[in-house]
Every structure is written in C-alpha cells, then in structure tokens.
Amino acid sequence: MAPGPDLNIALTTKQFAGTAAPLFEDFRLAVLPGTVLAIVGNSGIGKSSLLRLIAGIDDDFAGSIRIGGVAAAAAPAPGMAFQDARLLPWLTVRENLTALIPGLTVSAAQARLAQVGLAAESGVYPFQLSGGMQRRVALARTLAANPRLLLLDEPFASLEPALAGEMRGLVQRHVDESGATVLLVTHAAEDAAAVAHRVLVLGGRPARIVADLDFVKSPATRTSADRAAISAEIASWLAPDAGENAG
C-alpha cells in the first residue's frame, strides 16, 4: 500500500486576536510520507493549534499548508482525534462512527470498535462509558475516517497505563500495515518514544522548533531500554530553560 501523504507547512504568521505576540511566525515544517511525527512542548505552546490549522478547522492564518501536494483546504479531511472525545450523546457508540463517516458500513464500524476493545459496547450511548472508553471510541472513529493521515491530539491521555500501551500498539500496527502519516501531539515523552519516528519539541513565543529528533531504530524494534533513553532525551528538551539554551 502506498504511504500516507507528505506535509509541507509554511506559516508566515498565525496570531489570535487580543494577543501581543503571534503564536507562529515564519514557521516551516516538512513531513515525509509515512512518518509518525510526535510534537511535544509545554502547555499553550501551540501544539493543538497546529493540528487544527492542518485539519482546516482554523483557516485564519497567513502562509500555506499542503497535504500530498494539494492545498489543505482541497485535500481529503484527515482522521482527527481531539483532546476530548467529542462524541454525539444522542447517538450510540457505533452510530458515532457510521453517522459521521460517509460510506462506513456497520460491519466496518464494528471492526474498528473491536480493535479498541469496545465491540460489546457498540449499542450503548456515550454517557454510559467512562472517559477513557470514550477516548477509545474517538480513536476508532479517527482510524475509520481517514487511515492515511491521522492527527492525534493527546489520544492516550486519561487511559490506564496498560490500556494506553495497548492503544499505542494499535496505532503502531496501523502505521505498519497502512503506511499512514501521523502527527501525534502529546505531553508524555513515553508516547513519543513508543510510536514516533521523529519528534519535534516546540518552545518560545512565537513557537519555534527547539529540537528535531530522528531515531535510527523503528518503533517496532525498540526495546524498553531504547524507549527509556528516548523519553529521557525528549524530557531534557522540555526542561524550563532548555529552549532558551538551545538558541
């Protein structure tokens, strides 16, 4: 299967009304097809905002974003998981997939729910699920919506450690099987160490790339020691003064 699309981002400026400094200014990023890119940084640095710009949810910026050589506004919508699950409360779990994704069959939705361990809950309503279960539904919906380009905003937050590990494994298997391009926003270095080929650390205002880390070993071949070493390297860049020292 062909890999997911490449991304080319050139933000001349992105600024919210009423703020003294732009969120992004002269920010450039290129992502190769089939790359799992983790984006980390302190709260408020602009990680989630960057995903919303790529997804076309926020189009109030100067510059260009191209997905697979096509302007983001004209490209197929990515599969996106938000920080909160955003399930429609009047629809069942399964209907939160089939009603929102054109052409998705009941059997395909059921298969996606089975991947996240929720096949038995497909007929219940979101209020009957825990917060972690709702996040798993959101991840299943994201994988079903566009398996070639995934934008994941803290998809493993609020999950028990063992379940978070299972969901990281699911994303990794999906990437291995589909060649998807993935942008993963996370505050947890261990998430990035488990699934990412490349890690960006953002800092400052306007946000800039203070570290761009590529790793030789693929996520599937990393040992627990490898993941611990990568986590420690990422954490070192997240220290309060690391970005300033980076120049």
C-alpha positions in Angstrom: 0.0 0.0 0.0 1.3 3.5 -0.8 2.3 5.6 2.2 0.3 8.4 3.5 0.7 12.0 2.2 3.6 14.3 2.8 3.0 17.6 4.5 4.6 21.0 3.8 3.8 23.8 6.2 4.9 27.4 5.8 3.2 29.7 8.3 4.0 33.3 7.7 2.0 34.2 10.8 -0.8 32.9 13.0 -2.0 35.2 15.7 -5.1 35.2 17.9 -7.0 38.4 18.4 -6.0 40.2 21.5 -2.6 38.6 21.9 0.6 40.6 22.0 2.7 38.1 20.0 1.9 35.7 17.2 1.5 32.0 18.0 3.5 31.2 14.9 5.8 33.4 12.7 7.9 32.2 9.8 7.3 28.6 10.9 8.3 25.9 8.5 7.9 22.1 8.7 8.2 19.3 6.1 7.0 15.8 7.0 7.8 12.9 4.7 5.1 10.3 3.6 4.5 7.6 6.1 6.2 9.4 9.0 4.9 9.3 12.6 5.9 12.7 13.9 5.4 13.5 17.6 5.0 17.1 18.6 5.8 17.9 22.2 6.1 21.1 24.2 4.8 22.8 27.3 1.1 23.7 27.6 -0.1 26.6 25.5 2.9 26.4 23.1 0.6 25.9 20.0 0.7 22.1 19.5 -3.1 21.6 19.3 -3.5 24.8 17.3 -1.0 23.5 14.7 -3.2 20.3 14.2 -6.3 22.5 13.8 -4.6 24.5 11.1 -3.5 21.4 9.2 -7.1 19.9 9.6 -8.6 23.1 8.2 -10.6 23.7 11.3 -8.8 27.1 11.7 -8.1 28.8 8.4 -7.3 32.2 9.8 -3.5 32.4 9.1 -1.1 33.7 6.6 1.0 31.2 4.7 0.4 27.8 3.2 -0.3 24.2 4.2 -0.1 21.5 1.6 -1.0 17.8 2.1 0.2 15.5 -0.6 1.0 18.4 -2.8 -2.5 19.8 -2.5 -3.7 22.8 -0.5 -5.0 21.6 2.8 -8.4 23.1 2.1 -8.8 20.9 -1.0 -7.2 17.7 0.4 -9.3 14.9 1.9 -10.1 15.6 5.5 -7.7 13.8 7.9 -8.7 11.5 10.6 -8.5 13.6 13.8 -8.8 12.7 17.4 -9.3 15.8 19.7 -8.2 16.2 23.3 -11.8 15.5 24.3 -13.7 12.6 22.7 -16.4 14.9 21.1 -19.0 12.1 20.8 -22.6 12.9 20.0 -24.6 12.0 23.1 -27.8 11.2 21.2 -26.1 8.5 19.0 -24.9 5.1 20.1 -21.2 4.3 20.1 -21.5 2.6 16.7 -23.6 5.4 15.2 -20.9 7.9 16.3 -18.9 6.2 13.6 -21.4 5.3 10.9 -23.4 8.6 11.1 -20.3 10.8 10.8 -18.2 8.9 8.3 -19.8 8.7 4.8 -19.9 5.2 3.4 -18.8 3.5 6.6 -20.7 0.2 6.9 -22.0 -1.2 10.2 -19.6 -4.1 9.9 -16.6 -1.8 9.2 -17.5 0.3 12.2 -17.9 -2.8 14.4 -14.4 -4.0 13.3 -12.9 -0.6 14.3 -14.6 -0.8 17.7 -13.3 -4.3 18.1 -9.7 -3.0 17.6 -10.1 -0.8 20.6 -11.8 -3.4 22.7 -15.3 -1.9 22.6 -17.3 -4.2 20.2 -19.6 -5.2 23.0 -20.4 -1.6 23.8 -21.3 -0.6 20.2 -25.0 -0.2 21.1 -24.7 1.9 24.2 -24.6 5.7 24.5 -21.6 7.8 25.3 -22.8 8.7 28.8 -22.7 5.0 29.7 -18.9 4.9 29.0 -16.0 6.1 31.1 -13.9 8.9 29.9 -11.2 6.5 28.8 -13.7 4.4 26.9 -15.0 7.5 25.1 -11.4 8.3 24.0 -11.1 4.8 22.6 -14.3 5.3 20.6 -12.8 8.6 19.3 -9.6 6.8 18.3 -11.7 4.1 16.5 -13.6 6.8 14.6 -10.3 8.6 13.7 -8.9 5.4 12.2 -12.1 4.8 10.3 -12.3 8.4 8.9 -9.0 8.6 7.1 -6.5 5.9 7.7 -3.8 7.6 5.5 -3.5 10.8 7.5 -4.1 10.9 11.3 -3.9 13.9 13.5 -3.9 12.7 17.1 -4.2 15.2 19.9 -3.4 13.5 23.3 -5.2 10.3 22.3 -3.8 8.3 25.2 -4.4 10.8 28.0 -6.6 9.6 30.9 -6.1 5.9 29.9 -4.8 3.4 32.4 -1.1 2.7 31.7 -1.7 -0.8 30.4 -4.6 0.3 28.2 -2.5 3.3 26.9 0.2 0.8 25.9 -2.4 -1.2 24.0 -3.7 1.8 22.2 -0.1 2.9 21.3 0.4 -0.6 19.9 -2.8 -0.3 17.9 -1.6 3.0 16.3 1.8 1.4 15.6 0.2 -1.7 13.9 -2.0 0.6 11.9 1.0 2.5 10.7 3.0 -0.6 9.9 0.0 -2.0 7.9 -1.1 1.2 6.1 1.9 3.4 5.9 -0.1 6.2 7.3 1.3 9.6 8.0 0.7 10.6 11.6 1.1 13.7 13.7 0.8 13.0 17.3 0.5 15.8 19.9 1.4 14.6 23.4 2.7 15.8 26.7 4.1 12.3 27.5 7.6 11.6 26.3 6.8 7.8 26.6 4.1 8.2 24.0 6.5 9.7 21.5 9.2 7.1 22.4 6.7 4.3 21.7 5.4 5.2 18.3 7.2 8.1 16.7 9.9 8.0 14.0 10.6 11.7 14.6 10.0 14.1 17.5 9.7 17.9 17.4 10.0 19.9 20.6 8.3 23.3 20.4 9.2 26.3 22.6 9.0 30.1 22.8 6.5 32.6 21.5 6.2 32.7 18.6 6.6 29.0 18.7 9.8 27.6 17.2 11.3 24.2 16.8 13.9 23.9 19.6 14.7 20.2 18.8 14.1 18.0 15.8 15.0 14.4 16.8 15.2 11.5 14.4 15.7 8.0 15.7 17.5 5.2 13.9 15.5 2.3 15.3 11.9 2.0 14.2 9.3 2.0 17.0 8.5 -1.7 16.4 12.2 -2.7 17.1 12.8 -0.6 20.2 13.5 -2.3 23.5 12.3 -0.9 26.8 15.8 0.5 27.3 15.6 2.2 23.9 12.2 3.8 24.8 13.5 4.9 28.2 16.6 6.6 26.6 14.4 8.4 24.0 12.0 9.5 26.7 14.9 10.9 28.7 16.2 12.8 25.7 12.8 14.3 25.0 12.4 15.2 28.6 15.7 17.0 28.7 14.4 19.4 26.0 11.3 20.1 28.0 13.2 21.4 31.0 12.2 25.1 31.7 15.4 26.6 30.3 16.1 24.1 27.6 14.6 26.1 24.8 16.4 29.2 25.8 19.7 27.4 26.0 19.1 25.9 22.5 19.4 29.4 21.0 
